[in-house]
Structure formats: C-alpha cells, structure tokens
Amino acid sequence: MSSLFDSTPPPPLAEALRPKTIEEVIGQTHLLAPGKPLNLAFASGKPHSMILWGPPGVGKTTLARLSAKAFDREFIAISAVLAGVKEIREAIEKAQQNMAQYGKQTILFVDEIHRFNKSQQDALLPHVESGLFTFIGATTENPSFEVNSALLSRAQVYVLKSLTADELKQLFKRAHQHAMPDVQFDDSAINTLISNADGDARRLLNLLEQIRNAALTPNSPIKVVDQVFIENALTTQARRFDKGGDQFYDQISALHKSVRGSDPDAALYWFCRMLDGGADPRYLARRIIRMAWEDIGLADPRAMQLANDAAQTFERLGSPEGELALGQAVVYLAVASKSNASYNAFNAARAYVAQDQSQAVPNHLRNAPTKLMKELGHGKEYRYAHDEPHGYAAGESYLPEGMPEPHWYEPVERGLESQIKEKIAFLRKLDAEHQKK
C-alpha cells in the first residue's frame, strides 16, 4: 500500500495536454501546415536559431520543446525572468558537456528573451556563432525593439498568432475528453469558455480546470455545465492587453486609423477594447484630441472643440460616466470631414526652418516703437490690410526677402476647407492682378 508521500500530484491540465508531436499542435497553420516554414524546417532535420514572437498561450514553449525532438538535440530551457549570468554560464557549461560526452549539440531555449539586458543577450552570441548550441528565444514583445540587433540578425523570427475560436473549440474537445468526459457542456457554456480564453490556449485549459474542480465536487457533482454555472464559477477575465507593449500600441494605431478612415463602428470597437483592457481614459482623451488636430483639422474646427470638451467632461465625471463623452467624441471624429492639410503644412514649415539659415525680417514687417527704428526704415511702406480692398493687401509679401512662396498649406475640398480653398484661390487671383499692374 502506497503512502501519501509516494503519490505524485497530477500535472496541470495545460502541461498534461502539451503536444508530444508537431501533428498534435493546434493552431499556427501558417507555420506548421505542409510546405510552411517551420514544417519544412522540422522535416529537414537541420536546426537554425529562431525567435518565436507571439502573445501568451499560443505554443511558443511547445514548439521549442518539439524542435529538440525533431532535430534530435539536447534541450536546455531557462527563463529570462528568473535567470541571470550564473544561469547562462551553467547552460553553456551543460551544452559543452553534452558535446564533449555525448557528441550531441544542444538547443538552448530562453523564454521571455526580451527580459534579458544587452550584456546578457551578448553573452549568448559567441556560442551561437560557434555552433555550441542552437538558440531559440520566445517573446511577447516586438523583437525589433527588445532583442539586440546582433542576436536578431542570427535568428529567424517566426510570428505566432492567437488561436481562433474554431481552434480553441478543437482544443476544448480534446481537453474535455481527457479531463471530464462524463460531464456535458451545452453550447452556451462552450462559447463562454472560448470567449473568456481570448485566443489563449493555456488560459482555456486553466479555465476548464477551474470548471472541473467546481463541477466534480464529491457531495454534489454536476452532470451538465451551462453558461450560468460557468459565470458563477469563474471570475471576470480581462482581455489580453499590455499597457506598455505591442498590443497597446497596435490597438491605439487601429483606433486612430479607424477614425481617419471614417468608420465609427470600428473606432468605437477599438476604443472600447482599450477601455476593457485597462487603458487609462486620460491617455485616450489625449489621443482623441490629437486625432482632431491631425486628421480633421480645419475641415471641421468643431471637432477640436468637441474633443477638448470630452476630455474636460471626463475629468469632471471620471469613470465610467465620463467615458461616454470620449466615446461620442470618437464617433464625431470618425464621421467628420477629414483634412491633414494644415498638419502637413506645419510639418513642412518646421522641416524647412530646421535646415534653413536665419533670415532677416523684411523692413516693412519690423516693429517700430522708437524714433530711431523709424529712421532706420522699420515698418516703412507697410500696407495696413484693413485699409485695402477686400481687407487684403494684394501683392504684399510677408516672407523673408528672396524666399519663394512655399505653398505649404493647400486646403482640401472637404468640409470648411472647401470654402477656405475658394478664399485662397480668390486672394491669389488678387495677387496676380496686382502683379500685372
């Protein structure tokens, strides 16, 4: 009879169901389907250093482990969250031992490689180059920013994707059969689990494990799991969101481009996604104001006022009431007439000034508050526009002497700017007539 000390606790469901072969992997068909990059790499039997980039729970660690089997290599795994120089040195020594004693190369897997600093990443380089080990890194962050260029240049980057709803359902069926085959799930319960998993396979398996613990109580086991049971058993799951990482900037980019593209529904979707993920509404308010100035501009000056008013409303009401004002501003900006003419003009003017020399202010535009300045010709021959026909001094130049007209601001034919365009055309016509005289 075995004692309690002899028993080994069962592994977590996510570990128990970790694929043993490439064929068992669910998802990542763009990399693993026949003829796709990783499928071809595994079939060749020739390993190469790689970085697996993708959100949590999509199979980065699994693929790294399977690569060791596919390439018949020893496997060493370290986590950049916990490891330091000591752990790196031990891994290198172990790889050297594998080569010396067994004549086998090693795959060194570094999880969360973006957590290593530059010197730690640099410590891997000589051994990658010598062929002591094949490096595989996993990261949830953009390797372009988080991985040293020297290490990045020696590794192929593979982008992993979140699992689709259909792929998560495949995983659910496999896990259900393994973990609790005698308990039935209705469609609403399955859909709720899939929604809560949010594309993350590990999260789905962890949620299912929670449901199993709640359903299979000794006193009152549950035979059928429905949506109500799911909602009672699970806490609210936050959507996958990283307030400082790629997903954050990807989503604010999607929001901005949806507004620019005049799609109010898409703009609201990304706005609410960011709120749901925990983004600071004040940050969103600042971005909304920026959108008004950059993409609507003078085509609809009311957009700038409304964006500012929405930000002030949020400051007064806070969450969640003030978020309505920001949402309405997003809708207004999306449907407003668009123009980046003044935005482009400002950027062009700044670029010109940055590379130009300091040019003198023409005499007729200079201030002349003293007698000496007047004697020097400051303000001489200045034409007061209000005294001219149409309130415009036709033919007058307000640029430094010799500087050609740059025409930076060219209004579009949308919204208020269509009227501004007509006015500028009229004024240029007056200038042309003055030149003829």
Secondary structure, 3 states (H helix, E strand, C coil): CCCHHHCCCCCCHHHHCCCCCHHHCCCCHHHHCCCCHHHHHHHHCCCCCEEEECCCCCCHHHHHHHHHHHHCCEEEEEECCCCCHHHHHHHHHHHHHHHHHHCCCEEEEEECHHHCCHHHHHCCHHHHHHCCEEEEEEECCCHHHHCCHHHHCCCEEEECCCCCHHHHHHHHHHHHHHHCCCCEECHHHHHHHHHHHCCCHHHHHHHHHHHHHHHCCCCCCCCEECHHHHHHHCCCCCCCCCCCCHHHHHHHHHHHHHHHCCCHHHHHHHHHHHHHHCCCHHHHHHHHHHHHHHHHHHHCCHHHHHHHHHHHHHHHHCCCHHHHHHHHHHHHHHHCCCCCHHHHHHHHHHHHHHHCCCCCCCHHHCCCCCHHHHHCCCCCCCCCHHHCHHHCCCCCCCCCCCCCCCCCCCCCCCCHHHHHHHHHHHHHHHHHHHHHC
